[in-house]
Amino acid sequence: MKKKTIIIISVSLVIVSLIVSALLISYNKFGTINLFSAVNGYFRVVNTNAQAVTIQKDPQIIIADPDESLLDRHMEALGYERVEDKQLGTVCVFTNGTDEQRIMYSQNKYYSLWQWQQ
């Protein structure tokens, strides 16, 4: 009986550790703790014709094709234009005259990540 209890507790701890590790990796790589949304968005961008997928609504996080001009086109479609003078490193600033949006842009070989700053 003791051996069976120890095995059940050990397996449970391993499973919980794997889940927590996956959530932390998702948060570190994609900025969201929602592992399923991040993996779904990643595979849709990498393996299909989807150019951009929203993986979190507030603050908004989008996974997209690795093309910075795609971010500019997306924001222009929303009525915003880039303000080059206010750009700080990877934080791109867009304005529509009344509202200002700050978006942290990062990119690798497979995808780009757009994270809105609050």
All heavy atoms as an XYZ file, in Angstrom:
949
protein
N       0.816     -1.205      0.000
C       0.000      0.000      0.000
C       0.849      1.254      0.000
O       0.543      2.195     -0.716
C      -0.928     -0.061      1.225
C      -1.949      1.010      1.235
S      -3.101      0.738     -0.106
C      -4.288      1.944      0.265
N       1.921      1.264      0.816
C       2.803      2.435      0.867
C       3.491      2.668     -0.466
O       3.627      3.796     -0.908
C       3.856      2.253      1.966
C       3.423      2.636      3.325
C       4.608      2.578      4.253
C       4.248      3.172      5.585
N       5.394      3.177      6.484
N       3.917      1.592     -1.115
C       4.619      1.716     -2.387
C       3.694      2.307     -3.454
O       4.106      3.156     -4.240
C       5.149      0.353     -2.815
C       6.071      0.405     -3.991
C       6.667     -0.955     -4.259
C       7.678     -0.849     -5.377
N       8.302     -2.136     -5.654
N       2.443      1.867     -3.459
C       1.470      2.375     -4.429
C       1.201      3.863     -4.197
O       1.115      4.641     -5.137
C       0.181      1.578     -4.315
C      -0.832      1.926     -5.365
C      -2.039      1.033     -5.266
C      -3.051      1.393     -6.335
N      -4.236      0.547     -6.260
N       1.099      4.279     -2.936
C       0.878      5.687     -2.601
C       2.062      6.542     -3.023
O       1.882      7.634     -3.579
C       0.631      5.836     -1.082
O      -0.442      4.988     -0.699
C       0.314      7.266     -0.724
N       3.262      6.052     -2.808
C       4.473      6.794     -3.197
C       4.533      6.944     -4.718
O       4.864      8.014     -5.222
C       5.733      6.088     -2.647
C       5.774      6.221     -1.130
C       6.993      6.664     -3.284
C       6.878      5.430     -0.469
N       4.179      5.897     -5.448
C       4.185      5.965     -6.915
C       3.154      6.978     -7.408
O       3.429      7.788     -8.294
C       3.940      4.568     -7.521
C       5.161      3.671     -7.257
C       3.657      4.666     -9.007
C       4.967      2.230     -7.664
N       1.955      6.955     -6.830
C       0.900      7.892     -7.238
C       1.325      9.331     -6.962
O       1.154     10.211     -7.810
C      -0.431      7.555     -6.526
C      -0.989      6.245     -7.073
C      -1.442      8.678     -6.700
C      -2.192      5.720     -6.326
N       1.909      9.578     -5.798
C       2.365     10.933     -5.462
C       3.494     11.363     -6.382
O       3.516     12.503     -6.868
C       2.788     11.000     -3.976
C       1.552     10.881     -3.085
C       3.519     12.301     -3.680
C       1.852     10.750     -1.609
N       4.428     10.468     -6.679
C       5.556     10.800     -7.564
C       5.080     11.137     -8.970
O       5.524     12.118     -9.570
C       6.549      9.637     -7.613
O       7.094      9.391     -6.349
N       4.175     10.323     -9.506
C       3.650     10.570    -10.851
C       2.883     11.893    -10.874
O       3.009     12.683    -11.815
C       2.765      9.391    -11.311
C       2.000      9.737    -12.571
C       3.611      8.142    -11.526
N       2.107     12.146     -9.839
C       1.361     13.407     -9.767
C       2.299     14.609     -9.739
O       2.056     15.608    -10.420
C       0.467     13.433     -8.530
O      -0.480     12.401     -8.578
N       3.358     14.520     -8.968
C       4.329     15.611     -8.905
C       5.027     15.836    -10.241
O       5.269     16.980    -10.643
C       5.362     15.355     -7.806
C       4.869     15.521     -6.375
C       5.946     15.099     -5.386
C       4.441     16.951     -6.124
N       5.347     14.763    -10.943
C       5.977     14.889    -12.259
C       5.025     15.575    -13.235
O       5.416     16.476    -13.982
C       6.432     13.507    -12.783
C       6.799     13.574    -14.252
C       7.602     12.985    -11.964
N       3.757     15.175    -13.225
C       2.770     15.776    -14.131
C       2.579     17.255    -13.818
O       2.566     18.094    -14.728
C       1.432     15.006    -14.061
C       1.603     13.629    -14.689
C       0.318     15.774    -14.751
C       0.423     12.704    -14.508
N       2.448     17.599    -12.552
C       2.296     19.004    -12.162
C       3.534     19.799    -12.558
O       3.432     20.923    -13.064
C       2.000     19.127    -10.646
C       2.130     20.556    -10.177
C       0.626     18.581    -10.336
N       4.719     19.225    -12.371
C       5.962     19.902    -12.749
C       6.023     20.156    -14.249
O       6.442     21.230    -14.687
C       7.178     19.079    -12.328
O       7.238     18.960    -10.936
N       5.597     19.182    -15.052
C       5.585     19.357    -16.503
C       4.602     20.448    -16.929
O       4.914     21.273    -17.805
C       5.239     18.040    -17.194
C       6.308     16.955    -17.147
C       5.765     15.653    -17.725
C       7.559     17.396    -17.885
N       3.435     20.479    -16.320
C       2.441     21.498    -16.660
C       2.949     22.891    -16.289
O       2.853     23.826    -17.088
C       1.093     21.194    -15.975
C       0.473     19.948    -16.594
C       0.142     22.378    -16.082
C      -0.743     19.425    -15.860
N       3.496     23.026    -15.086
C       4.020     24.323    -14.656
C       5.176     24.762    -15.561
O       5.258     25.931    -15.953
C       4.452     24.275    -13.171
C       5.246     25.505    -12.788
C       3.235     24.131    -12.277
N       6.045     23.832    -15.939
C       7.161     24.160    -16.839
C       6.642     24.641    -18.192
O       7.154     25.616    -18.752
C       8.063     22.948    -17.041
O       8.658     22.565    -15.830
N       5.632     23.962    -18.730
C       5.064     24.364    -20.021
C       4.442     25.758    -19.933
O       4.606     26.577    -20.850
C       4.023     23.344    -20.469
N       3.758     26.052    -18.837
C       3.154     27.379    -18.668
C       4.229     28.461    -18.562
O       4.087     29.548    -19.137
C       2.256     27.402    -17.433
C       1.016     26.515    -17.490
C       0.290     26.535    -16.159
C       0.102     26.915    -18.617
N       5.304     28.184    -17.840
C       6.383     29.163    -17.708
C       7.102     29.392    -19.035
O       7.448     30.529    -19.366
C       7.378     28.711    -16.630
C       6.847     28.763    -15.202
C       7.861     28.152    -14.240
C       6.499     30.173    -14.790
N       7.303     28.337    -19.804
C       7.929     28.493    -21.123
C       7.024     29.311    -22.035
O       7.494     30.191    -22.765
C       8.249     27.115    -21.733
C       9.395     26.469    -20.953
C       8.588     27.233    -23.206
C       9.648     25.024    -21.296
N       5.714     29.048    -22.001
C       4.769     29.827    -22.802
C       4.822     31.301    -22.430
O       4.849     32.180    -23.299
C       3.353     29.288    -22.610
O       2.415     30.114    -23.244
N       4.848     31.585    -21.139
C       4.912     32.982    -20.695
C       6.229     33.629    -21.100
O       6.254     34.781    -21.542
C       4.727     33.061    -19.182
C       4.686     34.473    -18.675
C       3.561     35.259    -18.871
C       5.779     35.037    -18.041
C       3.515     36.565    -18.433
C       5.742     36.340    -17.594
C       4.612     37.100    -17.791
O       4.579     38.398    -17.362
N       7.327     32.904    -20.994
C       8.644     33.441    -21.339
C       8.768     33.707    -22.835
O       9.293     34.735    -23.252
C       9.733     32.473    -20.872
C      11.120     33.018    -21.097
O      11.356     34.201    -20.953
N      12.029     32.145    -21.443
N       8.293     32.793    -23.663
C       8.451     32.922    -25.113
C       7.393     33.806    -25.765
O       7.685     34.536    -26.702
C       8.407     31.537    -25.780
C       9.604     30.689    -25.505
C      10.810     31.266    -26.194
C      12.007     30.366    -26.000
N      13.214     30.957    -26.542
N       6.142     33.702    -25.301
C       5.044     34.372    -25.991
C       4.362     35.459    -25.167
O       3.472     36.136    -25.663
C       4.001     33.344    -26.435
C       4.551     32.307    -27.376
C       4.736     31.008    -26.952
C       4.897     32.638    -28.664
C       5.245     30.051    -27.804
C       5.407     31.699    -29.523
C       5.588     30.393    -29.096
N       4.724     35.604    -23.909
C       4.137     36.652    -23.089
C       2.758     36.331    -22.566
O       2.090     37.188    -22.001
N       2.299     35.111    -22.757
C       0.994     34.700    -22.246
C       1.121     33.361    -21.550
O       1.871     32.501    -21.984
C      -0.062     34.615    -23.364
O      -1.309     34.238    -22.789
C       0.306     33.641    -24.445
N       0.379     33.201    -20.469
C       0.415     31.939    -19.741
C      -0.518     30.913    -20.372
O      -0.477     29.741    -20.035
C       0.091     32.170    -18.257
C       0.595     31.018    -17.427
C      -1.367     32.396    -18.034
C       1.053     31.404    -16.066
N      -1.346     31.339    -21.323
C      -2.272     30.446    -22.011
C      -1.502     29.627    -23.044
O      -1.315     30.038    -24.184
C      -3.391     31.249    -22.671
C      -4.453     30.371    -23.261
O      -4.262     29.183    -23.476
N      -5.599     30.967    -23.536
N      -1.074     28.468    -22.636
C      -0.250     27.599    -23.464
C      -0.963     27.200    -24.751
O      -0.371     27.209    -25.827
C       0.141     26.355    -22.660
C       0.885     25.259    -23.401
C       2.260     25.755    -23.802
C       0.997     24.020    -22.540
N      -2.240     26.864    -24.662
C      -2.973     26.392    -25.833
C      -3.124     27.484    -26.887
O      -2.985     27.228    -28.083
C      -4.334     25.837    -25.415
C      -4.213     24.685    -24.464
C      -4.579     24.832    -23.136
C      -3.706     23.472    -24.884
C      -4.452     23.779    -22.252
C      -3.570     22.408    -24.007
C      -3.941     22.560    -22.683
N      -3.392     28.685    -26.467
C      -3.519     29.804    -27.395
C      -2.180     30.097    -28.078
O      -2.128     30.340    -29.279
C      -4.013     31.039    -26.652
O      -4.063     32.139    -27.504
N      -1.098     30.067    -27.308
C       0.225     30.344    -27.861
C       0.641     29.280    -28.874
O       1.118     29.602    -29.964
C       1.252     30.435    -26.735
N       0.448     28.016    -28.535
C       0.829     26.926    -29.447
C      -0.049     26.953    -30.692
O       0.449     26.788    -31.816
C       0.748     25.565    -28.720
C       0.892     24.412    -29.691
C       1.817     25.483    -27.639
N      -1.343     27.178    -30.523
C      -2.254     27.272    -31.663
C      -1.838     28.413    -32.597
O      -1.767     28.246    -33.813
C      -3.685     27.466    -31.176
C      -4.661     27.604    -32.315
O      -4.570     26.902    -33.313
N      -5.603     28.523    -32.172
N      -1.565     29.580    -32.031
C      -1.142     30.720    -32.849
C       0.173     30.456    -33.562
O       0.327     30.776    -34.746
N       1.125     29.867    -32.856
C       2.425     29.551    -33.461
C       2.255     28.618    -34.661
O       2.778     28.890    -35.746
C       3.345     28.911    -32.425
C       4.634     28.404    -33.006
C       5.670     29.275    -33.301
C       4.811     27.060    -33.292
C       6.848     28.824    -33.859
C       5.982     26.595    -33.843
C       7.001     27.474    -34.124
O       8.167     27.018    -34.693
N       1.517     27.528    -34.484
C       1.349     26.575    -35.586
C       0.528     27.148    -36.725
O       0.775     26.832    -37.884
C       0.751     25.259    -35.078
C       1.761     24.392    -34.393
C       1.636     24.100    -33.056
C       2.858     23.898    -35.081
C       2.586     23.316    -32.406
C       3.811     23.114    -34.451
C       3.675     22.820    -33.110
N      -0.437     28.016    -36.430
C      -1.206     28.641    -37.515
C      -0.336     29.570    -38.346
O      -0.478     29.633    -39.566
C      -2.402     29.394    -36.940
C      -3.518     28.440    -36.535
C      -4.717     29.132    -35.969
N      -5.279     30.110    -36.885
C      -6.100     31.061    -36.503
N      -6.461     31.170    -35.225
N      -6.580     31.912    -37.370
N       0.575     30.305    -37.713
C       1.436     31.226    -38.462
C       2.508     30.464    -39.226
O       2.780     30.755    -40.388
C       2.076     32.265    -37.504
C       3.207     33.015    -38.183
C       1.024     33.231    -37.009
N       3.104     29.466    -38.596
C       4.215     28.747    -39.219
C       3.740     27.778    -40.298
O       4.379     27.652    -41.342
C       5.048     28.014    -38.141
C       6.090     27.110    -38.765
C       5.720     29.025    -37.221
N       2.604     27.105    -40.081
C       2.197     26.023    -40.977
C       1.042     26.342    -41.916
O       0.705     25.516    -42.749
C       1.823     24.789    -40.144
C       3.013     24.243    -39.395
O       4.127     24.282    -39.878
N       2.780     23.735    -38.202
N       0.418     27.502    -41.787
C      -0.688     27.846    -42.679
C      -0.419     29.209    -43.313
O       0.638     29.792    -43.126
C      -2.038     27.892    -41.920
O      -2.018     28.988    -41.009
C      -2.307     26.594    -41.178
N      -1.398     29.715    -44.037
C      -1.257     31.017    -44.689
C      -1.637     32.182    -43.781
O      -1.685     33.317    -44.234
C      -2.112     31.067    -45.955
C      -1.556     30.159    -47.035
O      -0.365     29.886    -47.079
N      -2.424     29.670    -47.893
N      -1.916     31.904    -42.511
C      -2.287     32.979    -41.581
C      -1.084     33.894    -41.380
O      -0.006     33.433    -41.029
C      -2.739     32.406    -40.252
N      -1.262     35.182    -41.631
C      -0.163     36.128    -41.452
C      -0.035     36.583    -40.015
O       1.063     36.870    -39.559
C      -0.360     37.345    -42.356
C      -0.111     37.054    -43.804
C      -0.122     38.327    -44.617
O      -0.888     39.243    -44.335
N       0.738     38.381    -45.614
N      -1.148     36.658    -39.290
C      -1.118     37.116    -37.899
C      -2.264     36.477    -37.128
O      -3.361     36.321    -37.657
C      -1.229     38.634    -37.835
N      -1.976     36.097    -35.874
C      -2.975     35.466    -35.016
C      -2.908     36.126    -33.644
O      -1.834     36.220    -33.049
C      -2.712     33.946    -34.884
C      -3.709     33.312    -33.931
C      -2.751     33.270    -36.233
N      -4.053     36.584    -33.146
C      -4.111     37.152    -31.803
C      -4.149     36.014    -30.793
O      -5.025     35.149    -30.867
C      -5.360     38.034    -31.639
O      -5.324     39.075    -32.617
C      -5.432     38.642    -30.255
N      -3.193     36.025    -29.846
C      -3.166     34.960    -28.842
C      -3.605     35.459    -27.470
O      -3.812     34.658    -26.565
C      -1.776     34.297    -28.750
C      -0.699     35.286    -28.339
C      -1.433     33.598    -30.042
C       0.629     34.648    -28.021
N      -3.711     36.779    -27.313
C      -4.211     37.341    -26.057
C      -4.872     38.671    -26.358
O      -4.384     39.442    -27.178
C      -3.066     37.522    -25.059
C      -3.503     38.030    -23.705
C      -2.377     38.010    -22.695
O      -1.806     36.978    -22.440
N      -2.043     39.163    -22.156
N      -5.969     38.950    -25.681
C      -6.739     40.169    -25.935
C      -6.285     41.360    -25.097
O      -6.238     42.474    -25.598
C      -8.224     39.908    -25.667
C      -8.830     38.876    -26.570
C      -9.361     39.484    -27.809
C     -10.106     38.444    -28.621
N      -9.954     38.590    -30.020
N      -5.999     41.161    -23.813
C      -5.680     42.307    -22.955
C      -4.536     41.986    -22.009
O      -4.732     41.176    -21.096
C      -6.915     42.704    -22.157
C      -6.727     44.019    -21.417
O      -5.932     44.853    -21.890
O      -7.374     44.200    -20.371
N      -3.364     42.543    -22.165
C      -2.933     43.373    -23.281
C      -2.773     42.519    -24.527
O      -2.440     41.334    -24.436
C      -1.592     43.935    -22.822
C      -1.072     42.933    -21.860
C      -2.281     42.353    -21.191
N      -3.016     43.107    -25.650
C      -3.044     42.368    -26.907
C      -1.658     41.847    -27.261
O      -0.663     42.564    -27.184
C      -3.567     43.253    -28.031
C      -3.808     42.488    -29.312
C      -4.503     43.329    -30.363
O      -4.614     44.528    -30.228
N      -4.966     42.679    -31.401
N      -1.609     40.565    -27.648
C      -0.384     39.934    -28.118
C      -0.727     39.209    -29.408
O      -1.688     38.443    -29.467
C       0.192     38.942    -27.087
C       0.523     39.660    -25.783
C       1.431     38.246    -27.648
C       0.963     38.750    -24.664
N       0.075     39.454    -30.445
C      -0.152     38.848    -31.755
C       1.118     38.138    -32.196
O       2.217     38.686    -32.086
C      -0.555     39.910    -32.795
C      -1.906     40.520    -32.428
C      -0.583     39.318    -34.202
C      -2.374     41.612    -33.368
N       0.961     36.911    -32.704
C       2.050     36.201    -33.371
C       1.815     36.378    -34.862
O       0.699     36.191    -35.349
C       2.055     34.706    -33.015
C       2.360     34.507    -31.544
C       3.079     33.955    -33.852
C       2.334     33.064    -31.098
N       2.885     36.733    -35.599
C       2.733     37.007    -37.026
C       3.942     36.484    -37.799
O       4.932     36.045    -37.210
C       2.576     38.508    -37.249
N       3.829     36.562    -39.115
C       4.976     36.235    -39.966
C       6.139     37.154    -39.611
O       5.919     38.297    -39.212
C       4.622     36.423    -41.442
C       3.752     35.301    -41.983
O       3.785     34.191    -41.419
O       3.047     35.537    -42.979
N       7.372     36.684    -39.786
C       8.532     37.517    -39.428
C       8.796     38.612    -40.464
O       9.721     38.513    -41.271
C       9.674     36.503    -39.352
C       9.262     35.406    -40.259
C       7.773     35.337    -40.183
N       7.967     39.644    -40.444
C       8.081     40.740    -41.405
C       7.630     42.021    -40.703
O       6.445     42.170    -40.387
C       7.201     40.447    -42.614
C       7.229     41.532    -43.656
O       8.067     42.450    -43.556
O       6.406     41.473    -44.591
N       8.558     42.940    -40.448
C       8.213     44.157    -39.713
C       7.240     45.044    -40.486
O       6.431     45.748    -39.895
C       9.463     44.958    -39.349
C       9.179     46.079    -38.395
C      10.422     46.739    -37.842
O      11.529     46.348    -38.210
O      10.262     47.665    -37.030
N       7.294     44.995    -41.815
C       6.360     45.816    -42.588
C       4.917     45.336    -42.404
O       3.978     46.100    -42.598
C       6.735     45.802    -44.072
O       6.554     44.511    -44.623
N       4.736     44.081    -41.995
C       3.398     43.575    -41.717
C       2.778     44.311    -40.528
O       1.587     44.635    -40.540
C       3.455     42.067    -41.445
C       2.134     41.350    -41.224
C       1.228     41.485    -42.436
C       2.395     39.880    -40.934
N       3.575     44.620    -39.512
C       3.090     45.408    -38.375
C       2.675     46.803    -38.837
O       1.615     47.304    -38.446
C       4.160     45.512    -37.290
C       3.847     46.429    -36.105
C       2.593     45.980    -35.369
C       5.031     46.501    -35.163
N       3.486     47.430    -39.672
C       3.142     48.762    -40.194
C       1.839     48.713    -40.983
O       0.970     49.580    -40.812
C       4.272     49.298    -41.072
C       5.506     49.655    -40.278
O       5.379     50.000    -39.090
O       6.606     49.574    -40.846
N       1.665     47.711    -41.835
C       0.438     47.589    -42.635
C      -0.775     47.334    -41.738
O      -1.855     47.877    -41.973
C       0.589     46.477    -43.676
C       1.577     46.814    -44.771
C       1.484     45.865    -45.962
N       1.503     44.465    -45.612
C       2.590     43.691    -45.568
N       3.776     44.212    -45.835
N       2.511     42.411    -45.266
N      -0.597     46.513    -40.709
C      -1.692     46.225    -39.772
C      -2.133     47.503    -39.060
O      -3.335     47.779    -38.949
C      -1.227     45.168    -38.757
C      -2.213     44.897    -37.674
N      -3.351     44.149    -37.869
C      -2.243     45.276    -36.367
C      -4.036     44.078    -36.743
N      -3.379     44.755    -35.815
N      -1.173     48.276    -38.582
C      -1.516     49.494    -37.848
C      -2.089     50.554    -38.788
O      -2.981     51.306    -38.395
C      -0.296     50.026    -37.097
C       0.155     49.108    -35.964
S      -1.128     48.705    -34.773
C      -1.301     50.274    -33.938
N      -1.592     50.625    -40.022
C      -2.164     51.572    -40.997
C      -3.621     51.220    -41.295
O      -4.457     52.102    -41.468
C      -1.339     51.574    -42.280
C      -0.026     52.318    -42.142
C       0.862     52.197    -43.374
O       0.410     51.628    -44.407
O       2.010     52.657    -43.295
N      -3.931     49.922    -41.335
C      -5.314     49.501    -41.576
C      -6.219     49.916    -40.414
O      -7.417     50.135    -40.608
C      -5.375     47.988    -41.774
N      -5.648     50.059    -39.221
C      -6.410     50.512    -38.061
C      -6.426     52.034    -37.930
O      -7.025     52.578    -37.011
C      -5.828     49.904    -36.776
C      -5.911     48.391    -36.656
C      -5.173     47.914    -35.415
C      -7.353     47.919    -36.644
N      -5.732     52.724    -38.846
C      -5.736     54.186    -38.843
C      -4.568     54.814    -38.099
O      -4.615     56.000    -37.777
N      -3.545     54.063    -37.816
C      -2.376     54.562    -37.085
C      -1.188     54.690    -38.028
O      -1.105     53.990    -39.035
C      -1.988     53.606    -35.954
C      -2.949     53.586    -34.810
C      -4.082     52.767    -34.833
C      -2.746     54.377    -33.693
C      -4.968     52.740    -33.775
C      -3.630     54.358    -32.629
C      -4.733     53.534    -32.684
O      -5.607     53.515    -31.627
N      -0.286     55.592    -37.691
C       0.973     55.702    -38.436
C       2.128     55.689    -37.449
O       2.007     56.127    -36.307
C       1.004     56.949    -39.303
C       0.902     58.241    -38.560
C       0.889     59.446    -39.497
O       0.276     59.340    -40.578
O       1.485     60.455    -39.124
N       3.257     55.183    -37.915
C       4.434     55.039    -37.052
C       5.053     56.401    -36.757
O       5.151     57.256    -37.632
C       5.469     54.148    -37.726
C       6.685     53.858    -36.861
C       7.750     53.080    -37.620
N       7.352     51.714    -37.838
C       7.869     50.678    -37.165
N       8.787     50.887    -36.259
N       7.461     49.461    -37.425
N       5.483     56.593    -35.500
C       6.186     57.802    -35.088
C       7.634     57.398    -34.832
O       7.971     56.852    -33.793
C       5.560     58.408    -33.806
C       6.295     59.677    -33.416
C       4.075     58.661    -33.992
N       8.494     57.662    -35.814
C       9.900     57.234    -35.731
C      10.641     57.925    -34.588
O      11.524     57.334    -33.972
C      10.620     57.518    -37.059
C      10.073     56.744    -38.240
C      10.428     55.272    -38.226
O      11.379     54.886    -37.514
O       9.746     54.508    -38.927
N      10.299     59.185    -34.304
C      11.027     59.949    -33.287
C      10.855     59.383    -31.882
O      11.717     59.568    -31.029
C      10.558     61.414    -33.283
C      10.849     62.102    -34.598
O      11.714     61.604    -35.352
O      10.215     63.129    -34.874
N       9.750     58.687    -31.627
C       9.475     58.177    -30.285
C       9.871     56.712    -30.098
O       9.695     56.162    -29.023
C       7.994     58.327    -29.952
C       7.558     59.762    -29.785
C       6.130     59.819    -29.306
C       5.706     61.258    -29.062
N       4.325     61.332    -28.563
N      10.401     56.079    -31.146
C      10.759     54.671    -31.041
C      11.945     54.491    -30.094
O      12.948     55.187    -30.190
C      11.104     54.091    -32.412
C      11.415     52.616    -32.350
C      11.410     51.962    -33.710
O      10.819     52.479    -34.649
N      12.062     50.828    -33.813
N      11.811     53.549    -29.174
C      12.859     53.242    -28.213
C      13.222     51.765    -28.341
O      12.513     50.901    -27.836
C      12.405     53.532    -26.782
C      12.039     54.971    -26.476
C      11.361     55.074    -25.122
C      13.288     55.828    -26.497
N      14.306     51.456    -29.024
C      14.725     50.069    -29.200
C      13.690     49.273    -29.953
O      13.343     49.583    -31.078
N      13.151     48.241    -29.291
C      12.169     47.387    -29.955
C      10.731     47.846    -29.731
O       9.806     47.182    -30.174
C      12.301     45.933    -29.448
O      12.033     45.901    -28.051
C      13.668     45.378    -29.751
N      10.534     48.957    -29.031
C       9.183     49.472    -28.804
C       8.835     50.443    -29.926
O       9.419     51.511    -30.043
C       9.059     50.161    -27.426
C       7.667     50.738    -27.248
C       9.386     49.180    -26.315
N       7.889     50.026    -30.756
C       7.422     50.859    -31.865
C       6.235     51.692    -31.377
O       5.374     51.187    -30.648
C       6.979     49.985    -33.035
S       8.246     48.861    -33.629
N       6.186     52.952    -31.787
C       5.109     53.855    -31.360
C       4.284     54.238    -32.582
O       4.836     54.634    -33.614
C       5.682     55.118    -30.673
C       4.562     56.045    -30.247
C       6.551     54.732    -29.492
N       2.958     54.098    -32.448
C       2.027     54.448    -33.512
C       1.002     55.419    -32.940
O       0.633     55.336    -31.780
C       1.303     53.197    -34.030
C       2.203     52.226    -34.725
C       2.871     51.254    -34.010
C       2.382     52.283    -36.094
C       3.707     50.350    -34.642
C       3.212     51.395    -36.741
C       3.872     50.422    -36.013
N       0.540     56.349    -33.785
C      -0.467     57.308    -33.344
C      -1.498     57.520    -34.451
O      -1.191     57.370    -35.633
C       0.166     58.652    -32.933
O      -0.848     59.493    -32.399
C       0.835     59.340    -34.100
N      -2.705     57.892    -34.019
C      -3.744     58.270    -34.983
C      -4.149     59.726    -34.776
O      -5.183     60.159    -35.230
C      -4.960     57.350    -34.873
C      -5.696     57.477    -33.556
O      -5.294     58.234    -32.682
N      -6.760     56.717    -33.412
N      -3.318     60.477    -34.058
C      -3.599     61.871    -33.772
C      -4.105     62.084    -32.357
O      -3.755     63.050    -31.707
N      -4.944     61.180    -31.871
C      -5.472     61.317    -30.515
C      -4.988     60.201    -29.589
O      -4.806     60.420    -28.402
C      -7.011     61.300    -30.517
O      -7.465     60.086    -31.112
C      -7.561     62.477    -31.293
N      -4.781     59.020    -30.119
C      -4.375     57.861    -29.325
C      -2.974     57.422    -29.731
O      -2.597     57.510    -30.893
C      -5.367     56.719    -29.549
C      -5.098     55.528    -28.656
O      -4.604     55.728    -27.519
O      -5.379     54.392    -29.088
N      -2.215     56.951    -28.755
C      -0.857     56.474    -29.023
C      -0.745     55.022    -28.576
O      -1.145     54.693    -27.454
C       0.147     57.344    -28.270
C       1.589     57.066    -28.621
C       2.530     58.070    -27.982
O       2.718     59.147    -28.567
O       3.044     57.753    -26.895
N      -0.253     54.173    -29.437
C      -0.076     52.754    -29.145
C       1.411     52.431    -29.128
O       2.131     52.776    -30.057
C      -0.755     51.886    -30.206
C      -2.244     52.084    -30.314
C      -2.984     51.393    -29.199
O      -2.625     50.309    -28.776
N      -4.030     52.047    -28.711
N       1.861     51.763    -28.067
C       3.254     51.310    -27.963
C       3.259     49.797    -28.076
O       2.585     49.107    -27.310
C       3.869     51.736    -26.637
C       3.975     53.232    -26.507
C       4.587     53.637    -25.166
N       4.675     55.076    -25.071
C       5.676     55.796    -25.574
N       6.666     55.211    -26.167
N       5.668     57.106    -25.453
N       4.037     49.300    -29.026
C       4.064     47.868    -29.315
C       5.507     47.384    -29.275
O       6.359     47.898    -30.009
C       3.454     47.574    -30.698
C       2.038     48.122    -30.768
C       3.492     46.082    -30.994
C       1.457     48.159    -32.147
N       5.768     46.404    -28.423
C       7.093     45.795    -28.387
C       7.156     44.754    -29.504
O       6.334     43.837    -29.550
C       7.380     45.136    -27.044
C       8.806     44.608    -26.971
S       9.208     43.835    -25.403
C       8.963     45.199    -24.299
N       8.117     44.925    -30.403
C       8.244     44.060    -31.567
C       9.488     43.193    -31.411
O      10.583     43.698    -31.175
C       8.353     44.915    -32.841
C       8.527     44.092    -34.092
C       7.414     43.641    -34.790
C       9.784     43.757    -34.573
C       7.553     42.881    -35.926
C       9.931     42.996    -35.718
C       8.813     42.562    -36.392
O       8.955     41.804    -37.519
N       9.318     41.880    -31.522
C      10.464     40.977    -31.549
C      10.259     39.979    -32.676
O       9.135     39.684    -33.068
C      10.642     40.260    -30.211
O       9.517     39.470    -29.920
N      11.371     39.457    -33.200
C      11.289     38.596    -34.375
C      12.397     37.560    -34.326
O      13.500     37.833    -33.868
C      11.424     39.466    -35.625
C      11.492     38.703    -36.917
C      11.631     39.622    -38.118
O      11.048     40.697    -38.138
N      12.405     39.215    -39.095
N      12.082     36.366    -34.799
C      13.103     35.364    -35.049
C      12.874     34.788    -36.439
O      12.126     35.370    -37.223
C      13.125     34.291    -33.949
C      11.864     33.450    -33.891
O      11.141     33.320    -34.860
N      11.608     32.879    -32.738
N      13.471     33.674    -36.738
C      13.375     33.097    -38.080
C      11.959     32.644    -38.429
O      11.570     32.650    -39.586
C      14.336     31.913    -38.175
C      14.376     31.215    -39.489
C      15.379     30.073    -39.471
C      15.380     29.327    -40.779
N      16.313     28.200    -40.752
N      11.170     32.264    -37.413
C       9.893     31.619    -37.666
C       8.675     32.523    -37.469
O       7.639     32.313    -38.098
C       9.745     30.398    -36.759
C      10.889     29.441    -36.915
C      11.888     29.370    -35.951
C      11.006     28.638    -38.038
C      12.962     28.503    -36.096
C      12.080     27.778    -38.207
C      13.043     27.703    -37.230
O      14.103     26.862    -37.391
N       8.751     33.485    -36.580
C       7.594     34.325    -36.284
C       8.053     35.656    -35.694
O       9.192     35.809    -35.270
C       6.627     33.632    -35.301
C       7.220     33.398    -33.933
C       7.110     34.342    -32.922
C       7.907     32.226    -33.641
C       7.657     34.145    -31.672
C       8.464     32.010    -32.394
C       8.328     32.975    -31.421
O       8.883     32.768    -30.187
N       7.130     36.619    -35.688
C       7.362     37.870    -34.959
C       6.285     37.962    -33.880
O       5.204     37.396    -34.010
C       7.304     39.081    -35.890
O       6.030     39.214    -36.468
N       6.616     38.649    -32.815
C       5.710     38.778    -31.686
C       5.456     40.254    -31.447
O       6.393     41.038    -31.313
C       6.347     38.131    -30.450
C       5.462     37.941    -29.237
C       4.343     36.957    -29.557
C       6.284     37.415    -28.068
N       4.179     40.635    -31.423
C       3.791     42.023    -31.177
C       3.092     42.069    -29.831
O       2.029     41.493    -29.648
C       2.824     42.530    -32.239
C       3.238     42.290    -33.651
C       4.481     41.981    -34.130
C       2.387     42.333    -34.799
N       4.440     41.820    -35.490
C       3.174     42.048    -35.927
C       1.046     42.599    -34.984
C       2.649     41.996    -37.220
C       0.521     42.555    -36.270
C       1.333     42.268    -37.366
N       3.666     42.795    -28.859
C       3.087     42.897    -27.530
C       2.769     44.359    -27.240
O       3.666     45.184    -27.169
C       4.062     42.377    -26.468
C       4.349     40.906    -26.596
C       5.366     40.444    -25.574
O       6.488     40.913    -25.556
N       4.955     39.534    -24.721
N       1.470     44.644    -27.074
C       1.043     45.997    -26.748
C       1.440     46.324    -25.317
O       1.286     45.511    -24.413
C      -0.464     46.138    -26.911
C      -0.892     46.551    -28.278
C      -1.414     47.762    -28.614
C      -0.830     45.800    -29.492
N      -1.685     47.797    -29.968
C      -1.338     46.600    -30.531
C      -0.395     44.522    -29.819
C      -1.427     46.182    -31.846
C      -0.477     44.096    -31.133
C      -0.978     44.919    -32.121
N       1.958     47.542    -25.121
C       2.367     47.994    -23.795
C       1.230     48.807    -23.175
O       0.613     49.620    -23.847
C       3.616     48.872    -23.891
C       4.782     48.197    -24.584
C       5.299     47.016    -23.816
O       5.695     47.167    -22.675
N       5.314     45.849    -24.428
N       0.984     48.604    -21.895
C      -0.092     49.349    -21.227
C       0.446     50.569    -20.568
O       1.522     50.724    -20.197
C      -0.785     48.473    -20.193
C      -1.570     47.367    -20.830
C      -2.316     46.537    -19.793
O      -1.887     46.406    -18.668
N      -3.433     45.988    -20.206
